[in-house]
Amino acid sequence: MTVEFSIPTKIIAGSDSIFRLPYELELRGVKKPIVLTDEGIVSAGIFALVKQAFDEYKFKLPLVFSDIPPETSVNSVKEAYRLFISENCDAIIALGGGSVIDTAKALRMMVAEGTDDLFVLSGADNLRSGGVFFVAIPTTAGTGSEVSGVAVIFDRSSGSKIAFASEFLVPNMAVLEPELTVSLPKKLTAASGMDALSHAIEAYIGIQSNEMSKALSFRAVKLIFDNLIGAIENGKDKRVRFNMLVASTMAGMAFSNSMVGIVHSLAHAAGAVLHIPHGVAVSIFLLSGLKENLDRAKGDFSELLNAVRCDFLGNESDRAEEFLNIVRDFLREVRRLSNLPSGLLELGYRPEHEKKIVELALTDGSSVFSRVELTEDVARRMIEVSL
Ligand SMILES: [Fe+2]
């Protein structure tokens, strides 16, 4: 069996790590970077800290493109590309959540390939080079996009999402600055944290799992259990924010190499049909998806129990069930503290949505890497218990 494993991203993490950014750019001869971000980040004062870092280093303030919607689109990327070319930029900095980082990845593809036609680049492994220096600065702790080689862009004209996967999409550098996440609202903190947890667990139990990704997943699970409640209850605590950023990035490294599974298949499908944010959709299907894996992933769940509880004795089956009980109780507490929805009905689900969600889930790429096969029955059951 051949195992592939790659983590090409340099990570700079910790309080005030953002102040290292201008130095790192200068080191690489970058003269005119463009910062991709969104209006929410600018108005929340998050960009101000980045600006301060550039000012203090006396690095010319980068060009800023902030016209990126919560669900990024082909038009946003094209606009950013036009600006990048007309201003002769030489590096890309993404400051934001998944949508902003995906926009930056798409922009980098266009620059590298010299085309503004994203459709010709869609799919897997269609790039031949990475192009300009690319830094991702996440402002949420969940997507893992700062270390992953995937991006999804919404095409309004066809109403569909275009997906890209390539090792050349992985950012060259990620800056994990806790100060940038302290103003993240409780619900978003909870949703993104559950996304990170599902990355870690699904990567651990999937068919592409290996010892290297398992080490990352295991520690990420522990960090999330130890810190997510604190990040929701006291978002200003930079220590727990930092731990969540690190956990999310480690889970991102794990799933970039070992992929996700049926929780994500259902979450992608329900997200598209009901127009719900990714982290919320993942939190809805997390428990039902893990339960479907219980028979085949007993050994893995039993191992993961050690990340969250060391004093439980019992055989493998008991330990696996105990792990799922702990995930269930954790999810319940996260929901209670953050008002994260607890079921599909709260999100506008109606029985007529079932057919489409099942259909989309069965064709979703994530299920390819699942230990348990995603059949129509499995998908329906997951919806049924997630209402
Ligand atoms: Fe995810």
Boltz pocket constraint, residues with backbone or C-beta under 6 A from the ligand:
constraints:
  - pocket:
      binder: B
      contacts: [[A, 142], [A, 143], [A, 195], [A, 199], [A, 264], [A, 278], [A, 282]]
      max_distance: 6.0
